[in-house]
């Protein structure tokens, strides 16, 4: 029977790991659909960003209570993986609480720490469910999240509650069987654990066989739940659990809000002002801005996959607050959806074949024009995502490739071209106000 359990566990583990690796490889391929860009500079600052933003969740602590609750869930995910690793090894080798043989009394301290985190995760998930579904905070009630995104968040919170409940119940059944000296449970006794012993009164009346079956059911459901969660991540916003780290590392290091000039445009302006400087054999300039994911940087697509859909960017957006259509969160979700759609076409045909769509099929002109480029969305994002970059690239394409701009903008463009300033004053009259 033990060999059958080991074999079943190994097959389940191999299947879960292979499937996860395959899905992550597809996401990596989708991210690399974007243009190449170099981010290998200033590594010390980049690792500092990883420690502060991804690991330390620096921006989350602007709201201390929410940050602490989120930290319990985050720390639970990271640290309890040590416990998952023990379960994994027990499944492979057919052992029982393998680490207890080497850690001695330290093992009880370790499991007590895990149980503390498990209870913290339970409480935090319940509170977060209430915030989303009972209090209905505005950023969670937004139509951006209608359908799957809203369900996705609830499914994950409920799944984490179940997984932590299974972990605590498994420990409670295990420790009762240890005290009764039943079967292999008595081989390496650990004593009671801090929180799971509170469940003992609910289980103490069960027989040894019943408790052993309960412990095994909880053990299997817990580890299979972990495997299922692992393979759910690529389809969920909770992929940010993994992608927040590379996203923090590859964040742009120039000052927030700085807009990048396009050298090709600068050259065109120079050649227009000084035609004699234009080379006779100059290569075509190429396109300006971005119309689809291929013209965005791979870094922009990594942003899209790292998005937590928390809505802090949209809540801080002045355009959104005044009732305009723009939602920076939706910009990121739409970019990810388009990258996924392109990826499915590549999977089907081997190469991308035009489907008659582009990123502007997802994001409307009205949304793009509503942006004031104030940088509030970038400032608020806990994992340094920049919806502003994508908005600017799409607007550049509209204005420079399709001459699509509102009359107010065209008037400003004309003034800049003719008067070298946004206002309709001759350069010779620019300082007349000083005479007053």
C-alpha positions, -999 to 999 in steps of 0.1 A, spaced: 0 0 0 29 24 9 45 17 -25 12 25 -43 10 58 -24 46 67 -33 40 59 -69 8 79 -71 25 108 -54 55 108 -78 33 107 -109 11 135 -95 43 156 -88 58 150 -122 25 159 -140 21 191 -119 57 202 -125 58 195 -162 24 212 -168 36 243 -148 69 245 -167 51 242 -200 27 270 -191 54 293 -177 74 287 -210 44 300 -230 41 331 -208 78 337 -213 74 334 -250 45 359 -249 66 384 -229 94 381 -255 70 390 -283 79 426 -273 109 445 -286 143 438 -270 156 462 -245 186 462 -222 182 463 -184 216 450 -172 229 483 -158 232 493 -121 227 458 -107 231 469 -70 201 493 -73 181 466 -91 187 440 -63 178 467 -38 145 472 -56 139 434 -53 145 435 -16 125 466 -9 96 464 -34 91 427 -40 104 410 -8 98 439 16 66 452 0 77 487 8 48 505 -11 22 483 6 30 498 40 14 531 31 -17 514 45 -2 496 76 -33 474 84 -38 461 49 0 457 45 2 435 76 -27 413 65 -12 410 30 22 402 46 7 373 64 -6 358 32 27 366 14 49 353 42 27 322 45 31 315 8 69 319 9 78 304 43 52 275 44 69 262 13 95 247 37 66 226 51 54 218 16 90 207 8 89 183 38 55 169 26 70 165 -9 100 145 4 77 124 26 56 116 -5 87 106 -25 104 85 2 73 72 20 86 88 52 66 106 79 77 141 91 112 136 77 126 168 91 118 159 127 146 133 126 172 160 121 159 191 138 149 176 172 132 202 194 137 228 167 111 210 146 83 219 170 94 256 169 94 254 131 59 239 128 46 263 154 58 292 133 41 276 103 9 273 122 11 309 133 14 319 97 -14 295 87 -38 312 112 -27 346 100 -34 336 64 -68 323 75 -78 355 92 -64 377 65 -82 358 37 -115 360 56 -110 398 60 -101 403 24 -131 383 13 -152 407 34 -136 437 19 -143 425 -16 -178 411 -12 -194 428 18 -177 462 22 -173 463 -16 -145 489 -18 -149 510 -49 -117 497 -66 -129 461 -62 -165 469 -73 -152 485 -105 -166 471 -138 -129 464 -148 -132 432 -127 -166 420 -140 -166 383 -148 -136 361 -144 -112 387 -127 -136 391 -97 -142 354 -94 -105 347 -97 -97 367 -66 -124 350 -45 -114 315 -57 -78 321 -46 -88 334 -11 -112 305 -5 -86 280 -17 -60 295 7 -85 292 36 -91 255 27 -54 247 23 -46 263 57 -75 244 73 -63 211 59 -28 218 72 -40 225 108 -64 195 108 -36 172 95 -14 183 124 -41 179 150 -49 143 139 -12 135 137 -4 147 172 -34 128 187 -22 96 171 14 103 184 1 105 220 -18 73 215 13 55 202 -5 45 170 15 29 141 43 49 125 29 82 141 47 72 173 81 67 156 92 103 158 69 120 184 69 158 182 44 168 209 15 191 204 17 222 182 6 257 192 -27 261 172 -36 227 159 -40 214 195 -71 237 197 -88 214 173 -81 183 195 -115 185 213 -133 181 179 -113 150 170 -105 133 203 -136 110 202 -125 95 168 -110 61 166 -73 56 157 -83 42 123 -106 72 117 -79 97 127 -53 79 105 -77 81 75 -85 118 83 -47 126 85 -41 109 51 -71 127 35 -58 161 47 -23 153 37 -33 143 1 -58 172 -3 -32 196 10 -4 186 -14 -27 181 -44 -42 215 -36 -7 229 -37 -1 213 -71 -34 225 -84 -26 261 -71 7 259 -88 -9 252 -122 -37 277 -116 -12 306 -112 -5 310 -150 -42 316 -155 -46 340 -126 -37 375 -115 -19 358 -86 10 351 -111 23 383 -95 34 362 -66 62 350 -89 66 378 -114 68 406 -88 105 397 -83 117 400 -119 94 430 -124 111 448 -95 145 439 -108 139 451 -143 121 483 -133 133 515 -150 157 535 -129 153 569 -144 132 594 -125 95 586 -123 74 605 -149 104 611 -172 93 606 -208 117 590 -232 124 609 -263 126 590 -296 160 596 -313 144 589 -347 120 618 -342 147 641 -330 167 633 -362 136 640 -384 132 674 -368 169 682 -372 168 672 -408 137 693 -414 154 724 -398 187 717 -416 181 697 -448 217 699 -457 225 676 -426 203 648 -438 222 618 -451 214 608 -487 214 571 -479 195 572 -446 175 541 -438 138 543 -434 128 556 -400 103 529 -393 71 532 -372 65 555 -343 50 543 -310 31 510 -307 -1 497 -322 3 461 -310 22 441 -284 51 436 -309 60 473 -308 60 475 -270 90 466 -250 92 431 -235 94 450 -202 59 464 -208 45 429 -214 62 417 -182 44 445 -164 11 432 -178 17 397 -165 29 410 -131 -2 432 -126 -19 423 -93 -52 439 -104 -54 456 -70 -67 488 -86 -46 512 -66 -35 528 -99 -71 534 -110 -81 546 -76 -53 573 -78 -60 582 -114 -75 618 -116 -90 611 -150 -108 581 -136 -119 600 -104 -136 626 -126 -156 600 -144 -135 595 -176 -132 561 -192 -95 557 -184 -86 529 -160 -48 521 -158 -56 487 -143 -77 479 -174 -48 491 -197 -26 464 -181 -53 437 -182 -61 445 -219 -24 443 -227 -21 409 -211 -52 397 -228 -38 407 -262 -5 390 -255 -24 359 -246 -44 360 -278 -13 365 -299 3 335 -280 -27 313 -289 -24 322 -326 14 313 -324 5 280 -307 -20 272 -335 0 282 -366 36 281 -354 40 318 -363 18 348 -358 -8 353 -385 -27 385 -385 -62 382 -370 -72 417 -380 -68 430 -345 -42 449 -325 -39 464 -290 -61 493 -301 -89 468 -306 -89 464 -268 -80 499 -256 -102 528 -269 -89 561 -282 -111 578 -255 -92 560 -228 -58 570 -241 -67 606 -246 -80 609 -210 -46 603 -195 -29 635 -181 5 618 -178 5 627 -141 23 595 -131 0 587 -102 -6 552 -114 31 544 -115 36 560 -81 9 539 -65 17 505 -80 32 482 -53 53 463 -79 65 492 -100 43 487 -131 40 515 -155 6 518 -174 18 552 -185 45 538 -208 20 518 -227 -5 547 -229 23 570 -243 34 544 -269 -2 539 -281 -8 576 -283 24 581 -302 12 556 -328 -22 573 -331 -8 608 -335 23 601 -356 12 572 -377 -25 579 -381 -26 617 -375 -54 610 -350 -55 638 -324 -82 661 -310 -84 697 -324 -69 711 -292 -38 689 -296 -34 698 -333 -35 735 -324 -8 730 -299 13 709 -324 9 737 -349 20 763 -324 50 743 -314 60 738 -350 56 775 -360 62 794 -328 84 769 -309 60 771 -280 24 757 -272 10 793 -274 0 813 -304 25 840 -300 54 848 -323 88 841 -308 96 878 -312 67 887 -289 75 862 -263 90 886 -238 66 915 -243 49 908 -210 81 920 -192 74 955 -205 43 958 -183 
